[in-house]
Amino acid sequence: MRRFKFIDPGFEAAFTAFVEERRETPEEVDAVVREVIASVRAEGLEALLRLARQFDKVELDADSIRVSAEEIEAGAEACHVEVREAIAFAAARIRAYHERQRPADQRFTDAAGVELGWRWTPLEAVGIYVPGGRAAYPSTVLMNAVPAAVAGVSRIAMVTPPGRLQPAVLAAAKEAGVSEIWRVGGAQAVAALAYGAGPIRPVDKIVGPGNAFVTAAKRRVYGAVGIDALAGPSEIVVVADGANRPEWIAADLLSQAEHDPAAQSILITDDEAFAGQVEAEVQAQLSSLSTGEAAAASWRDHGAVVIAPLDEVPRLVDLIAPEHVEFAVAEPEQLADRVRHAGAIFLGRLAPEAIGDYVAGSNHVLPTSRAARFSSGLSLYDFIKRTSLVKCDEAAFAALAPATVALAEAEGLPAHARSAAIRMGQ
């Protein structure tokens, strides 16, 4: 864990260098991904079954690769009632939040008499990647599938690595309106969703987080399909003054560190003594976490404590452009209103980021690796598209045609010019 003091000479250069460090695991994955995608495109289902044996050590066939409706129902029923109720509670809040994002169609006639507008329509088919392995992620299912269902997507296809599907994941899929679930993971799952493979039909867009192979595959299939983003390791900035309880802030920092050794947690405070208390509390809590090994590596290798005046915080947060930022201070809006770059902002001492991960209703699929400078979190808008509308009567056409001809001729496109001029009788 590194410590930075705003008053130290060289703070700006050192902190900027820290922020710009890359945290992704250095893996040479692109060559493997390229080969996997080519195999799936050429061989379809046969490639998926072979790769399941090679990478996941499981035997599948054309029937067992799909999770049956009976399995989904039985799995959902096996989910502990308290967890099932929490899933329904979270889904309702996520649904309500994203319903409020729905934009309106528009038609209007301008001063030239041209009728203009736009309309919004849902995507037809979406693929959702749900990671497996380290843990079960029902929240990932909800955050990706519920907005798609709210948007009106007709087909929601979920892929997840082979193995035992956790009841909570199946309960979330049922609650969210997932249409189909396939036992396929990694780059091959992305390829199957993009191009189709045997019984898996292609989709229009792929969303959801994954490992380096999944991310590399999404990068390669973009253009054939849409994607949500290229996700990197999780990150959090906690801005806290000395009036906080150190154990609360330590828990918030560890809530992201436990995701992955490459995750990042940063504390910014104006109280150096409080910073020391939080650091001590982080060490104390690490010893009791079942995820302590990953969290300790994250805190050691990528964590930081920044001692700086609170008035400097918005500028520092914008430099980091974090996935999550908490303002655990007396007047959080005064600082938060000055922040331009953040995936999600949590206001006040009683709004920990974990609330946003599960039940606040806002989406937890957020930009990482400083991508908050130019992108937003997953939303209803990822599952709808806008189509422009143009209508001209004779008077409106007469008002627009001469300028159309002039611009087309200036660009050296005579057929464009003729398309308007011929209607003008020229």
C-alpha positions in Angstrom: 0.0 0.0 0.0 1.3 3.4 -1.0 0.9 6.7 0.8 0.8 10.1 -0.8 0.8 13.5 0.9 -0.4 16.5 -1.0 2.1 18.7 0.8 5.1 16.6 -0.3 7.3 17.9 -3.2 6.7 15.8 -6.2 3.2 14.8 -5.2 1.6 15.5 -8.5 4.1 13.6 -10.6 4.1 10.6 -8.2 0.3 10.4 -7.9 -0.2 10.8 -11.6 2.2 7.9 -12.3 0.4 5.8 -9.8 -3.0 6.5 -11.3 -1.7 5.6 -14.8 -0.3 2.2 -13.8 -1.9 -0.7 -15.5 -3.4 -3.3 -13.2 -4.5 -6.0 -15.7 -2.7 -9.3 -15.3 -0.1 -9.5 -18.1 -1.3 -12.4 -20.1 -0.6 -13.2 -23.8 -4.2 -14.1 -24.5 -5.0 -12.7 -27.9 -3.4 -15.5 -30.0 -5.4 -18.1 -28.0 -8.6 -16.1 -28.4 -8.1 -15.6 -32.1 -7.7 -19.4 -32.5 -10.8 -20.1 -30.4 -13.0 -17.7 -32.3 -11.9 -19.1 -35.6 -12.6 -22.7 -34.4 -16.1 -21.8 -33.3 -16.9 -20.0 -36.5 -15.6 -22.9 -38.6 -16.9 -25.9 -36.5 -19.8 -24.5 -34.4 -21.1 -26.9 -31.8 -18.3 -29.4 -32.3 -15.8 -26.7 -31.3 -17.7 -25.8 -28.2 -17.9 -29.4 -27.0 -14.2 -29.9 -27.7 -13.2 -26.7 -25.9 -15.4 -27.6 -22.9 -13.3 -30.8 -22.6 -10.0 -29.0 -23.1 -10.5 -25.9 -20.9 -13.3 -26.9 -18.5 -12.7 -30.7 -18.2 -16.4 -31.5 -18.8 -18.2 -33.7 -21.3 -21.2 -32.1 -22.9 -23.4 -32.9 -25.9 -26.0 -31.1 -28.0 -28.6 -31.6 -25.3 -26.7 -31.0 -22.1 -25.0 -27.8 -23.2 -28.3 -26.1 -22.7 -29.7 -25.7 -19.2 -33.3 -27.1 -19.4 -36.3 -25.3 -18.1 -36.8 -28.0 -15.5 -33.2 -27.4 -14.2 -33.8 -23.7 -14.0 -37.0 -24.2 -12.1 -35.5 -26.8 -9.7 -32.4 -24.7 -9.1 -34.5 -21.6 -8.4 -36.6 -23.6 -5.9 -33.5 -24.9 -4.2 -32.3 -21.3 -3.5 -32.6 -20.4 0.1 -35.8 -18.5 0.7 -34.0 -15.5 2.2 -31.7 -15.2 -0.8 -34.7 -15.7 -3.2 -36.5 -12.9 -1.4 -33.4 -10.6 -1.6 -33.2 -11.4 -5.4 -36.8 -10.4 -5.9 -36.3 -7.2 -3.8 -33.2 -6.3 -5.8 -34.8 -7.0 -9.1 -37.8 -4.9 -8.4 -35.6 -1.9 -7.4 -33.4 -2.4 -10.5 -36.5 -2.6 -12.7 -38.0 0.6 -11.3 -34.7 2.5 -11.6 -34.2 1.6 -15.3 -37.9 2.2 -16.2 -37.3 5.8 -15.3 -34.6 6.0 -18.0 -37.0 5.2 -20.8 -36.8 8.0 -23.4 -39.7 9.3 -25.5 -40.2 9.2 -29.2 -40.4 12.6 -30.9 -42.0 14.1 -34.0 -42.0 17.8 -34.9 -42.2 20.1 -37.9 -39.5 22.8 -38.1 -39.7 26.3 -39.7 -39.0 25.0 -43.2 -41.9 22.6 -43.0 -39.7 19.5 -42.6 -41.1 16.8 -40.4 -38.4 15.4 -38.3 -38.1 13.1 -35.3 -36.8 9.9 -33.9 -38.1 6.7 -32.4 -36.6 4.2 -30.0 -36.8 0.4 -30.5 -35.3 -2.4 -28.4 -32.6 -4.8 -29.6 -33.9 -8.1 -30.7 -31.4 -10.4 -29.0 -28.8 -9.9 -26.3 -26.2 -12.3 -24.9 -25.2 -12.0 -21.2 -21.9 -13.4 -19.9 -22.0 -14.5 -16.3 -18.7 -15.5 -14.8 -18.2 -18.7 -12.9 -15.4 -20.2 -10.9 -14.5 -18.0 -8.0 -18.1 -17.4 -6.8 -21.7 -17.3 -7.8 -22.9 -13.9 -9.1 -26.7 -13.6 -9.1 -26.3 -9.8 -9.0 -24.5 -9.9 -12.3 -27.5 -11.7 -13.8 -29.9 -9.1 -12.4 -27.8 -6.0 -13.4 -27.5 -7.2 -17.0 -30.8 -9.0 -17.7 -33.3 -6.8 -15.9 -32.5 -3.6 -17.9 -32.6 -5.7 -21.1 -36.1 -7.0 -20.2 -37.2 -3.5 -19.2 -36.1 -2.3 -22.7 -38.2 -5.0 -24.3 -35.5 -7.2 -25.7 -37.2 -10.3 -27.1 -34.5 -12.9 -26.4 -32.0 -12.8 -23.5 -29.4 -15.6 -23.9 -27.1 -16.2 -20.9 -23.8 -18.1 -21.1 -21.8 -19.2 -18.1 -18.9 -21.7 -17.7 -19.8 -25.4 -17.3 -20.0 -26.7 -13.8 -22.6 -26.7 -11.1 -24.9 -23.7 -11.5 -25.6 -22.1 -8.2 -29.3 -22.0 -7.2 -29.0 -18.2 -6.6 -27.8 -17.7 -10.2 -30.8 -19.8 -11.5 -33.2 -17.9 -9.3 -31.9 -14.6 -10.5 -32.1 -15.7 -14.2 -35.7 -16.8 -13.7 -36.6 -13.5 -11.9 -34.9 -11.4 -14.5 -36.6 -13.0 -17.5 -33.6 -14.8 -19.1 -34.8 -16.7 -22.2 -32.1 -19.4 -22.3 -29.0 -20.5 -20.5 -26.0 -22.3 -22.0 -23.1 -24.1 -20.4 -20.3 -22.5 -22.2 -17.7 -20.0 -21.0 -14.6 -18.2 -22.0 -13.8 -16.8 -25.5 -15.8 -19.7 -27.1 -18.9 -18.4 -25.4 -18.4 -14.9 -26.8 -17.8 -16.4 -30.3 -20.9 -18.5 -30.0 -23.0 -15.5 -29.1 -21.5 -13.4 -31.9 -21.6 -15.9 -34.8 -23.9 -18.7 -33.6 -22.8 -22.3 -32.9 -25.1 -25.2 -33.3 -28.2 -24.6 -31.2 -26.9 -21.2 -30.0 -28.2 -18.5 -32.3 -26.3 -15.3 -32.7 -27.3 -12.2 -30.8 -27.1 -8.4 -31.5 -25.1 -7.4 -28.5 -23.0 -9.0 -25.8 -22.8 -7.7 -22.2 -21.4 -8.8 -18.9 -18.0 -9.1 -17.3 -15.4 -11.8 -17.7 -11.7 -12.7 -17.5 -8.9 -11.5 -19.8 -9.9 -14.1 -22.4 -13.6 -13.0 -22.4 -12.5 -9.3 -22.7 -10.1 -10.1 -25.5 -12.9 -12.0 -27.3 -15.4 -9.1 -26.9 -12.8 -6.8 -28.4 -12.4 -9.1 -31.4 -16.1 -9.7 -32.2 -17.0 -6.0 -31.8 -18.5 -4.9 -35.1 -20.1 -8.2 -35.8 -22.1 -7.5 -32.6 -22.2 -4.7 -30.2 -20.6 -4.9 -26.7 -21.1 -3.1 -23.5 -17.5 -2.3 -22.5 -14.1 -3.8 -22.0 -14.1 -4.4 -18.3 -10.9 -4.1 -16.2 -10.3 -4.8 -12.5 -12.7 -3.3 -10.0 -11.8 -0.1 -8.1 -13.1 2.2 -5.4 -12.1 5.6 -4.0 -13.4 6.4 -0.5 -13.3 10.1 0.5 -13.6 10.3 4.2 -13.0 12.8 7.0 -12.0 12.1 10.6 -15.6 12.0 11.8 -16.1 8.5 10.3 -15.7 5.2 12.1 -12.4 3.7 10.9 -13.9 0.2 10.7 -16.6 1.3 8.3 -14.2 2.9 5.9 -11.8 -0.1 6.1 -14.7 -2.4 5.2 -15.6 -0.2 2.2 -12.0 -0.4 0.9 -11.9 -4.2 1.3 -15.3 -4.6 -0.4 -13.5 -3.9 -3.7 -10.1 -5.4 -2.8 -11.7 -8.8 -2.3 -12.8 -9.0 -5.9 -9.4 -9.7 -7.3 -5.7 -9.2 -6.6 -5.7 -6.6 -9.4 -8.5 -4.6 -7.9 -7.8 -1.2 -6.4 -8.9 0.6 -3.3 -7.9 4.2 -2.5 -8.6 6.3 0.6 -8.5 10.1 0.4 -8.7 11.9 3.7 -7.6 15.2 5.2 -6.9 13.6 8.5 -3.5 11.8 8.8 -4.3 10.3 12.2 -7.6 8.9 10.9 -5.8 7.4 7.9 -3.5 5.5 10.3 -6.6 4.2 12.1 -8.1 3.0 8.8 -4.9 1.3 7.8 -4.7 -0.6 11.1 -8.4 -1.6 10.7 -7.8 -2.9 7.2 -5.1 -5.2 8.5 -7.3 -6.4 11.4 -10.3 -7.2 9.0 -8.1 -9.0 6.5 -7.4 -11.7 9.0 -11.1 -12.6 9.2 -12.1 -12.5 5.5 -12.5 -15.7 3.6 -11.4 -13.6 0.6 -8.4 -12.3 2.6 -5.7 -13.6 0.3 -7.0 -11.7 -2.8 -7.9 -8.6 -0.7 -4.5 -8.5 0.9 -2.7 -8.8 -2.5 -4.9 -6.0 -3.9 -4.3 -3.7 -0.9 -0.6 -4.4 -0.9 0.1 -4.0 -4.6 -2.5 -1.4 -5.7 -4.0 0.2 -2.7 -3.2 3.8 -1.6 -3.8 6.4 1.1 -3.8 10.0 0.0 -3.6 12.8 2.6 -5.0 15.9 1.0 -7.2 18.9 1.7 -10.9 18.1 0.9 -11.1 21.0 -1.4 -8.5 19.2 -3.7 -10.5 16.0 -3.7 -12.7 16.6 -6.8 -9.6 17.2 -9.0 -7.9 14.1 -7.6 -11.0 12.0 -8.2 -11.3 13.2 -11.8 -7.7 12.3 -12.3 -8.4 8.7 -11.1 -11.8 8.6 -12.9 -12.8 5.6 -10.7 -15.5 3.0 -11.1 -16.9 3.9 -7.7 -16.4 6.9 -5.4 -17.8 7.3 -1.9 -18.1 10.7 -0.2 -18.3 9.9 3.5 -18.2 13.5 4.6 -20.6 15.9 6.3 -21.7 17.7 3.1 -21.1 15.1 0.3 -22.8 17.0 -2.5 -20.5 20.0 -2.1 -17.6 17.8 -3.3 -19.5 15.4 -5.5 -21.1 18.2 -7.6 -17.6 19.2 -8.7 -16.7 15.6 -9.9 -16.9 15.0 -13.6 -15.4 11.5 -14.0 -16.8 8.6 -12.0 -18.9 5.6 -12.8 -21.0 5.9 -9.7 -21.0 8.3 -6.8 -22.2 7.3 -3.3 -23.2 10.2 -1.0 -22.9 10.2 2.7 -21.7 7.9 5.5 -24.6 5.5 5.1 -24.3 4.9 1.4 -21.6 2.3 1.1 -20.7 1.0 -2.4 -22.0 -2.5 -1.5 -25.5 -1.1 -1.4 -25.1 -0.1 -5.1 -23.7 -3.5 -6.0 -26.9 -5.2 -5.0 -30.1 -3.4 -4.1 -30.0 0.4 -4.6 -31.4 -0.1 -8.1 -28.7 1.7 -10.0 -26.5 -0.5 -12.2 -23.3 -1.9 -10.9 -21.8 -2.6 -14.4 -19.6 0.5 -14.6 -16.6 1.8 -16.5 -13.2 0.8 -15.1 -9.5 1.6 -15.8 -10.3 5.4 -16.1 -12.9 4.7 -18.8 -15.3 6.9 -16.7 -13.7 9.8 -18.6 -15.6 8.9 -21.7 -18.2 6.2 -20.9 -21.1 5.4 -18.6 -22.4 2.4 -16.7 -24.8 -0.1 -18.2 -28.3 1.2 -18.6 -31.5 0.9 -20.5 -29.8 2.8 -23.3 -27.5 -0.2 -24.0 -30.5 -2.2 -25.0 -32.4 0.3 -27.2 -31.4 2.1 -30.4 -32.6 5.4 -32.0 -33.8 5.7 -35.5 -34.1 9.1 -37.2 -37.3 10.1 -39.1 -37.4 12.6 -42.0 -40.5 13.6 -44.0 -40.8 16.4 -46.6 -43.8 17.8 -48.5 -43.3 19.8 -51.7 -42.6 23.1 -49.9 -40.2 21.5 -47.4 -38.3 19.8 -50.2 -38.1 23.0 -52.2 -36.6 24.7 -49.1 -33.9 22.0 -48.6 -33.0 20.9 -52.2 -30.8 23.8 -53.4 -28.4 23.5 -50.5 -28.4 19.7 -50.9 -27.3 20.1 -54.5 -24.7 22.7 -53.7 -23.1 20.6 -50.9 -23.2 17.4 -52.9 -21.4 19.1 -55.9 -18.8 20.6 -53.5 -18.1 17.1 -52.2 -17.8 15.6 -55.7 -20.8 13.4 -55.4 -22.8 14.0 -58.6 -25.4 11.2 -58.0 -26.2 12.8 -54.6 -26.7 16.1 -56.4 -28.8 14.6 -59.1 -31.0 12.8 -56.6 -32.2 16.2 -55.4 -31.9 18.1 -58.7 -34.0 15.7 -60.7 -36.9 16.3 -58.3 -36.4 20.1 -58.9 -36.8 19.5 -62.6 -33.1 20.2 -63.4 
